[in-house]
Amino acid sequence: MIQIRRSEERGSTRTDWLDSRHTFSFNRYYDPRYMGFRSLRVINEDRVAPGGGFPEHSHRDMEILTYVLEGSLKHQDSTGAGSTLVLGDIQRMTAGSGITHSEVNPSQTEPVHFLQIWIDPLEKDLPPSYQKTFIPEEDMWERLCVVASPDGREKSLTIHQDAVVYATALMPGQSVTHGLAPGRGAWVQVVRGEVLVNSHRLAAGDGAAIAGEEQITIECAARAEALLFDLP
């Protein structure tokens, strides 16, 4: 079974510096039909204006991934970690027993565009921690590149959940296939372009919840980039 979540149906938050689209209920946006999917709790597509950003604030008991699509994003947190992310960078922050952080656009001229992803951890009150990795574009072409996993396989980020996050980039005519183990589900989020997911057409910003399928095929309809979450 595949359930499509269209980009234009997502919730939104708009301020003078932020344009955010919410795949699932988040902050003041609430829809009881979209509270997350399995252990995947949040996918926010954020665009932050030059000089804007999220000032220091706190989280607990969440695995938070940030996937940069355009521009740069400056991260600082209470573990002492600090980094500026650019295209190809992805970071993981384990909020655990409590972490304070900020995410700001250091550019005064260019916006930053990124995905913020929350995954429920297997355990509460974990020690807060931070990790960052870089994904060369060539590693994603016509393959499912592991970007986050419970065991840090293939130099991916380590997350505290039995979930695996893949990224893929495809040209027209190319496709990738992923087998889904019994009892597991998947979410596909289209980052750019257009794809067919088991023959269902999805465009940028669209997502698809998948359950009860043995195999997932992502086929490129127009040059595309997508994330696939294999979830317990």
Buried (B, 14 or more C-beta within 10 A) or exposed (E): EBEBBEBEEBBEBEEEBBBBBBBBBBEEBEEEEBEBBBBBBBBBBBBBBBEBBBEEEEBEBBBBBBBBBEBBBBBBBEBEBEEBBEBBBBBBBBBBEEBBBBBBBBBEEEBBBBBBBBBBBBEEEBEBBBBBBEBEEEBBBEBBBBBBBBEBEEEBBBBBBBBBBBBBBBEEEBEBEBEBEEEBBBBBBBBBBBBBBBEBEBBBBBBBBBBEBEEBBBBBBEEBBBBBBBBE
